[in-house]
Amino acid sequence: MDWQQTVSLAVVASTAVLLVGSKFRRRKFSFERNTHCGCVAVQQSSPQSSIVFHARKGQRPEVLVKMR
């Protein structure tokens, strides 16, 4: 085995170790993710708006702006 194979195997092994380590690492607590509330902890006073793009092949594209 030459040095290039050794280096490539070391890169693959270190990547595998990092991926496995991130799988078992404990995540930070998130209220939205760890509870089933689905609401935001801090209420925002400004109204939220959203933009939705619809486009299909052969049809006219649509842009919908929803103001809340």
Biopython code that builds the backbone (N, CA, C, O; Angstrom):
import numpy as np
from Bio.PDB.StructureBuilder import StructureBuilder

atoms = [
    (1, "MET", "N", (0.853, -1.167, 0.000)),
    (1, "MET", "CA", (0.000, 0.000, 0.000)),
    (1, "MET", "C", (0.901, 1.233, 0.000)),
    (1, "MET", "O", (1.792, 1.363, 0.839)),
    (2, "ASP", "N", (0.658, 2.131, -0.946)),
    (2, "ASP", "CA", (1.491, 3.327, -1.031)),
    (2, "ASP", "C", (0.892, 4.464, -0.197)),
    (2, "ASP", "O", (-0.160, 4.300, 0.421)),
    (3, "TRP", "N", (1.559, 5.597, -0.185)),
    (3, "TRP", "CA", (1.162, 6.688, 0.696)),
    (3, "TRP", "C", (-0.175, 7.307, 0.296)),
    (3, "TRP", "O", (-0.892, 7.810, 1.162)),
    (4, "GLN", "N", (-0.530, 7.286, -0.984)),
    (4, "GLN", "CA", (-1.792, 7.873, -1.424)),
    (4, "GLN", "C", (-2.989, 7.068, -0.904)),
    (4, "GLN", "O", (-4.002, 7.637, -0.499)),
    (5, "GLN", "N", (-2.861, 5.769, -0.921)),
    (5, "GLN", "CA", (-3.921, 4.943, -0.375)),
    (5, "GLN", "C", (-4.054, 5.143, 1.132)),
    (5, "GLN", "O", (-5.163, 5.172, 1.665)),
    (6, "THR", "N", (-2.938, 5.279, 1.803)),
    (6, "THR", "CA", (-2.953, 5.506, 3.248)),
    (6, "THR", "C", (-3.635, 6.827, 3.585)),
    (6, "THR", "O", (-4.450, 6.892, 4.506)),
    (7, "VAL", "N", (-3.306, 7.868, 2.848)),
    (7, "VAL", "CA", (-3.906, 9.177, 3.095)),
    (7, "VAL", "C", (-5.402, 9.142, 2.785)),
    (7, "VAL", "O", (-6.200, 9.688, 3.547)),
    (8, "SER", "N", (-5.794, 8.508, 1.682)),
    (8, "SER", "CA", (-7.217, 8.460, 1.336)),
    (8, "SER", "C", (-8.006, 7.643, 2.361)),
    (8, "SER", "O", (-9.130, 8.009, 2.706)),
    (9, "LEU", "N", (-7.441, 6.558, 2.844)),
    (9, "LEU", "CA", (-8.112, 5.779, 3.883)),
    (9, "LEU", "C", (-8.219, 6.555, 5.186)),
    (9, "LEU", "O", (-9.210, 6.429, 5.906)),
    (10, "ALA", "N", (-7.203, 7.360, 5.496)),
    (10, "ALA", "CA", (-7.256, 8.186, 6.701)),
    (10, "ALA", "C", (-8.342, 9.250, 6.582)),
    (10, "ALA", "O", (-9.036, 9.535, 7.557)),
    (11, "VAL", "N", (-8.496, 9.836, 5.404)),
    (11, "VAL", "CA", (-9.544, 10.838, 5.187)),
    (11, "VAL", "C", (-10.921, 10.197, 5.321)),
    (11, "VAL", "O", (-11.803, 10.760, 5.970)),
    (12, "VAL", "N", (-11.114, 9.035, 4.720)),
    (12, "VAL", "CA", (-12.398, 8.337, 4.799)),
    (12, "VAL", "C", (-12.700, 7.925, 6.239)),
    (12, "VAL", "O", (-13.835, 8.060, 6.696)),
    (13, "ALA", "N", (-11.709, 7.431, 6.943)),
    (13, "ALA", "CA", (-11.913, 7.004, 8.325)),
    (13, "ALA", "C", (-12.246, 8.195, 9.229)),
    (13, "ALA", "O", (-13.120, 8.086, 10.089)),
    (14, "SER", "N", (-11.564, 9.325, 9.046)),
    (14, "SER", "CA", (-11.858, 10.494, 9.884)),
    (14, "SER", "C", (-13.246, 11.054, 9.581)),
    (14, "SER", "O", (-13.935, 11.522, 10.487)),
    (15, "THR", "N", (-13.657, 11.011, 8.322)),
    (15, "THR", "CA", (-15.006, 11.451, 7.974)),
    (15, "THR", "C", (-16.049, 10.547, 8.609)),
    (15, "THR", "O", (-17.056, 11.032, 9.125)),
    (16, "ALA", "N", (-15.823, 9.250, 8.577)),
    (16, "ALA", "CA", (-16.756, 8.304, 9.195)),
    (16, "ALA", "C", (-16.844, 8.530, 10.702)),
    (16, "ALA", "O", (-17.934, 8.478, 11.272)),
    (17, "VAL", "N", (-15.716, 8.778, 11.348)),
    (17, "VAL", "CA", (-15.708, 9.027, 12.789)),
    (17, "VAL", "C", (-16.477, 10.308, 13.111)),
    (17, "VAL", "O", (-17.233, 10.339, 14.082)),
    (18, "LEU", "N", (-16.302, 11.363, 12.318)),
    (18, "LEU", "CA", (-17.021, 12.610, 12.561)),
    (18, "LEU", "C", (-18.526, 12.434, 12.359)),
    (18, "LEU", "O", (-19.314, 12.973, 13.136)),
    (19, "LEU", "N", (-18.936, 11.695, 11.337)),
    (19, "LEU", "CA", (-20.353, 11.472, 11.097)),
    (19, "LEU", "C", (-20.991, 10.646, 12.217)),
    (19, "LEU", "O", (-22.097, 10.955, 12.659)),
    (20, "VAL", "N", (-20.309, 9.611, 12.672)),
    (20, "VAL", "CA", (-20.837, 8.786, 13.752)),
    (20, "VAL", "C", (-20.867, 9.592, 15.050)),
    (20, "VAL", "O", (-21.810, 9.468, 15.831)),
    (21, "GLY", "N", (-19.848, 10.413, 15.284)),
    (21, "GLY", "CA", (-19.821, 11.247, 16.481)),
    (21, "GLY", "C", (-20.942, 12.262, 16.497)),
    (21, "GLY", "O", (-21.526, 12.515, 17.551)),
    (22, "SER", "N", (-21.263, 12.859, 15.339)),
    (22, "SER", "CA", (-22.350, 13.828, 15.299)),
    (22, "SER", "C", (-23.698, 13.156, 15.471)),
    (22, "SER", "O", (-24.650, 13.791, 15.925)),
    (23, "LYS", "N", (-23.797, 11.884, 15.119)),
    (23, "LYS", "CA", (-25.050, 11.147, 15.292)),
    (23, "LYS", "C", (-25.369, 10.961, 16.780)),
    (23, "LYS", "O", (-26.535, 11.018, 17.169)),
    (24, "PHE", "N", (-24.364, 10.744, 17.601)),
    (24, "PHE", "CA", (-24.565, 10.477, 19.020)),
    (24, "PHE", "C", (-24.388, 11.704, 19.907)),
    (24, "PHE", "O", (-24.612, 11.622, 21.114)),
    (25, "ARG", "N", (-23.991, 12.838, 19.335)),
    (25, "ARG", "CA", (-23.814, 14.051, 20.122)),
    (25, "ARG", "C", (-25.171, 14.596, 20.543)),
    (25, "ARG", "O", (-26.127, 14.554, 19.768)),
    (26, "ARG", "N", (-25.256, 15.097, 21.743)),
    (26, "ARG", "CA", (-26.508, 15.637, 22.258)),
    (26, "ARG", "C", (-26.775, 17.015, 21.656)),
    (26, "ARG", "O", (-25.891, 17.871, 21.623)),
    (27, "ARG", "N", (-28.007, 17.217, 21.180)),
    (27, "ARG", "CA", (-28.372, 18.488, 20.571)),
    (27, "ARG", "C", (-28.775, 19.501, 21.636)),
    (27, "ARG", "O", (-29.159, 19.142, 22.749)),
    (28, "LYS", "N", (-28.675, 20.795, 21.258)),
    (28, "LYS", "CA", (-29.131, 21.848, 22.154)),
    (28, "LYS", "C", (-30.655, 21.801, 22.232)),
    (28, "LYS", "O", (-31.322, 21.396, 21.280)),
    (29, "PHE", "N", (-31.192, 22.216, 23.363)),
    (29, "PHE", "CA", (-32.635, 22.207, 23.568)),
    (29, "PHE", "C", (-33.299, 23.263, 22.697)),
    (29, "PHE", "O", (-32.873, 24.418, 22.677)),
    (30, "SER", "N", (-34.326, 22.869, 21.990)),
    (30, "SER", "CA", (-35.128, 23.785, 21.204)),
    (30, "SER", "C", (-36.586, 23.595, 21.612)),
    (30, "SER", "O", (-37.114, 22.484, 21.556)),
    (31, "PHE", "N", (-37.229, 24.677, 22.021)),
    (31, "PHE", "CA", (-38.612, 24.583, 22.482)),
    (31, "PHE", "C", (-39.531, 24.076, 21.379)),
    (31, "PHE", "O", (-40.409, 23.252, 21.634)),
    (32, "GLU", "N", (-39.336, 24.562, 20.156)),
    (32, "GLU", "CA", (-40.194, 24.167, 19.045)),
    (32, "GLU", "C", (-39.991, 22.699, 18.670)),
    (32, "GLU", "O", (-40.952, 22.006, 18.335)),
    (33, "ARG", "N", (-38.757, 22.226, 18.725)),
    (33, "ARG", "CA", (-38.475, 20.856, 18.303)),
    (33, "ARG", "C", (-38.787, 19.846, 19.405)),
    (33, "ARG", "O", (-39.269, 18.752, 19.110)),
    (34, "ASN", "N", (-38.526, 20.183, 20.657)),
    (34, "ASN", "CA", (-38.651, 19.221, 21.743)),
    (34, "ASN", "C", (-40.027, 19.188, 22.395)),
    (34, "ASN", "O", (-40.296, 18.300, 23.205)),
    (35, "THR", "N", (-40.894, 20.120, 22.069)),
    (35, "THR", "CA", (-42.256, 20.086, 22.575)),
    (35, "THR", "C", (-43.198, 20.012, 21.386)),
    (35, "THR", "O", (-42.811, 20.295, 20.252)),
    (36, "HIS", "N", (-44.414, 19.636, 21.652)),
    (36, "HIS", "CA", (-45.383, 19.493, 20.573)),
    (36, "HIS", "C", (-46.278, 20.716, 20.462)),
    (36, "HIS", "O", (-47.387, 20.639, 19.934)),
    (37, "CYS", "N", (-45.798, 21.826, 20.954)),
    (37, "CYS", "CA", (-46.608, 23.037, 20.970)),
    (37, "CYS", "C", (-46.792, 23.587, 19.562)),
    (37, "CYS", "O", (-47.920, 23.849, 19.144)),
    (38, "GLY", "N", (-45.701, 23.765, 18.830)),
    (38, "GLY", "CA", (-45.773, 24.312, 17.486)),
    (38, "GLY", "C", (-45.890, 25.820, 17.463)),
    (38, "GLY", "O", (-46.015, 26.417, 16.393)),
    (39, "CYS", "N", (-45.850, 26.440, 18.623)),
    (39, "CYS", "CA", (-45.948, 27.892, 18.660)),
    (39, "CYS", "C", (-44.565, 28.482, 18.931)),
    (39, "CYS", "O", (-43.656, 27.785, 19.380)),
    (40, "VAL", "N", (-44.427, 29.739, 18.659)),
    (40, "VAL", "CA", (-43.160, 30.424, 18.876)),
    (40, "VAL", "C", (-43.157, 30.994, 20.288)),
    (40, "VAL", "O", (-44.177, 31.496, 20.762)),
    (41, "ALA", "N", (-42.026, 30.918, 20.950)),
    (41, "ALA", "CA", (-41.943, 31.385, 22.331)),
    (41, "ALA", "C", (-42.100, 32.896, 22.423)),
    (41, "ALA", "O", (-42.713, 33.387, 23.371)),
    (42, "VAL", "N", (-41.566, 33.641, 21.471)),
    (42, "VAL", "CA", (-41.638, 35.098, 21.487)),
    (42, "VAL", "C", (-42.603, 35.536, 20.393)),
    (42, "VAL", "O", (-42.432, 35.177, 19.229)),
    (43, "GLN", "N", (-43.615, 36.311, 20.766)),
    (43, "GLN", "CA", (-44.573, 36.805, 19.791)),
    (43, "GLN", "C", (-43.996, 38.024, 19.092)),
    (43, "GLN", "O", (-43.405, 38.899, 19.725)),
    (44, "GLN", "N", (-44.173, 38.068, 17.787)),
    (44, "GLN", "CA", (-43.683, 39.200, 17.014)),
    (44, "GLN", "C", (-44.837, 40.165, 16.803)),
    (44, "GLN", "O", (-45.949, 39.746, 16.480)),
    (45, "SER", "N", (-44.580, 41.460, 16.983)),
    (45, "SER", "CA", (-45.641, 42.444, 16.872)),
    (45, "SER", "C", (-45.945, 42.816, 15.428)),
    (45, "SER", "O", (-47.072, 43.207, 15.125)),
    (46, "SER", "N", (-44.976, 42.704, 14.534)),
    (46, "SER", "CA", (-45.216, 43.063, 13.144)),
    (46, "SER", "C", (-45.934, 41.935, 12.413)),
    (46, "SER", "O", (-45.650, 40.762, 12.656)),
    (47, "PRO", "N", (-46.861, 42.277, 11.520)),
    (47, "PRO", "CA", (-47.581, 41.232, 10.792)),
    (47, "PRO", "C", (-46.654, 40.502, 9.825)),
    (47, "PRO", "O", (-45.749, 41.097, 9.240)),
    (48, "GLN", "N", (-46.894, 39.220, 9.671)),
    (48, "GLN", "CA", (-46.090, 38.398, 8.784)),
    (48, "GLN", "C", (-46.770, 38.305, 7.429)),
    (48, "GLN", "O", (-47.997, 38.228, 7.354)),
    (49, "SER", "N", (-46.000, 38.310, 6.378)),
    (49, "SER", "CA", (-46.528, 38.100, 5.045)),
    (49, "SER", "C", (-45.702, 36.999, 4.393)),
    (49, "SER", "O", (-44.568, 36.731, 4.791)),
    (50, "SER", "N", (-46.288, 36.375, 3.391)),
    (50, "SER", "CA", (-45.572, 35.311, 2.708)),
    (50, "SER", "C", (-45.766, 35.446, 1.209)),
    (50, "SER", "O", (-46.769, 35.990, 0.745)),
    (51, "ILE", "N", (-44.812, 34.953, 0.471)),
    (51, "ILE", "CA", (-44.855, 34.963, -0.978)),
    (51, "ILE", "C", (-44.805, 33.517, -1.447)),
    (51, "ILE", "O", (-43.919, 32.759, -1.052)),
    (52, "VAL", "N", (-45.758, 33.138, -2.289)),
    (52, "VAL", "CA", (-45.840, 31.767, -2.785)),
    (52, "VAL", "C", (-45.707, 31.804, -4.300)),
    (52, "VAL", "O", (-46.405, 32.563, -4.973)),
    (53, "PHE", "N", (-44.811, 30.985, -4.832)),
    (53, "PHE", "CA", (-44.602, 30.893, -6.272)),
    (53, "PHE", "C", (-45.200, 29.589, -6.779)),
    (53, "PHE", "O", (-44.899, 28.522, -6.245)),
    (54, "HIS", "N", (-46.042, 29.663, -7.800)),
    (54, "HIS", "CA", (-46.595, 28.483, -8.452)),
    (54, "HIS", "C", (-46.194, 28.530, -9.914)),
    (54, "HIS", "O", (-46.419, 29.537, -10.586)),
    (55, "ALA", "N", (-45.611, 27.469, -10.408)),
    (55, "ALA", "CA", (-45.255, 27.397, -11.822)),
    (55, "ALA", "C", (-45.370, 25.954, -12.271)),
    (55, "ALA", "O", (-44.820, 25.045, -11.648)),
    (56, "ARG", "N", (-46.091, 25.760, -13.360)),
    (56, "ARG", "CA", (-46.206, 24.436, -13.957)),
    (56, "ARG", "C", (-45.864, 24.535, -15.420)),
    (56, "ARG", "O", (-46.022, 25.584, -16.045)),
    (57, "LYS", "N", (-45.404, 23.453, -15.947)),
    (57, "LYS", "CA", (-44.991, 23.419, -17.341)),
    (57, "LYS", "C", (-46.195, 23.671, -18.248)),
    (57, "LYS", "O", (-47.224, 23.007, -18.119)),
    (58, "GLY", "N", (-46.065, 24.620, -19.152)),
    (58, "GLY", "CA", (-47.128, 24.929, -20.092)),
    (58, "GLY", "C", (-48.178, 25.879, -19.553)),
    (58, "GLY", "O", (-49.100, 26.246, -20.281)),
    (59, "GLN", "N", (-48.066, 26.289, -18.293)),
    (59, "GLN", "CA", (-49.028, 27.222, -17.708)),
    (59, "GLN", "C", (-48.331, 28.507, -17.309)),
    (59, "GLN", "O", (-47.105, 28.576, -17.220)),
    (60, "ARG", "N", (-49.137, 29.514, -17.073)),
    (60, "ARG", "CA", (-48.614, 30.803, -16.671)),
    (60, "ARG", "C", (-48.170, 30.763, -15.207)),
    (60, "ARG", "O", (-48.922, 30.282, -14.360)),
    (61, "PRO", "N", (-46.985, 31.249, -14.891)),
    (61, "PRO", "CA", (-46.551, 31.242, -13.489)),
    (61, "PRO", "C", (-47.352, 32.243, -12.661)),
    (61, "PRO", "O", (-47.765, 33.289, -13.162)),
    (62, "GLU", "N", (-47.567, 31.909, -11.385)),
    (62, "GLU", "CA", (-48.308, 32.761, -10.462)),
    (62, "GLU", "C", (-47.423, 33.140, -9.280)),
    (62, "GLU", "O", (-46.620, 32.338, -8.803)),
    (63, "VAL", "N", (-47.583, 34.360, -8.824)),
    (63, "VAL", "CA", (-46.925, 34.809, -7.606)),
    (63, "VAL", "C", (-48.019, 35.320, -6.677)),
    (63, "VAL", "O", (-48.682, 36.311, -6.983)),
    (64, "LEU", "N", (-48.212, 34.648, -5.542)),
    (64, "LEU", "CA", (-49.228, 35.027, -4.571)),
    (64, "LEU", "C", (-48.569, 35.668, -3.364)),
    (64, "LEU", "O", (-47.635, 35.113, -2.785)),
    (65, "VAL", "N", (-49.065, 36.847, -2.989)),
    (65, "VAL", "CA", (-48.577, 37.544, -1.809)),
    (65, "VAL", "C", (-49.682, 37.511, -0.779)),
    (65, "VAL", "O", (-50.764, 38.048, -1.016)),
    (66, "LYS", "N", (-49.433, 36.891, 0.361)),
    (66, "LYS", "CA", (-50.439, 36.776, 1.424)),
    (66, "LYS", "C", (-50.053, 37.725, 2.561)),
    (66, "LYS", "O", (-49.029, 37.544, 3.220)),
    (67, "MET", "N", (-50.875, 38.716, 2.772)),
    (67, "MET", "CA", (-50.651, 39.652, 3.863)),
    (67, "MET", "C", (-51.497, 39.224, 5.046)),
    (67, "MET", "O", (-52.679, 38.923, 4.883)),
    (68, "ARG", "N", (-50.920, 39.192, 6.212)),
    (68, "ARG", "CA", (-51.660, 38.788, 7.409)),
    (68, "ARG", "C", (-51.870, 39.948, 8.314)),
    (68, "ARG", "O", (-52.476, 39.802, 9.376)),
]
sb = StructureBuilder()
sb.init_structure("model")
sb.init_model(0)
sb.init_chain("A")
sb.init_seg("    ")
for serial, (resi, resn, name, xyz) in enumerate(atoms, 1):
    if name == "N":
        sb.init_residue(resn, " ", resi, " ")
    sb.init_atom(name, np.array(xyz, "f"), 0.0, 1.0, " ", f" {name:<3s}", serial, name[0])
structure = sb.get_structure()
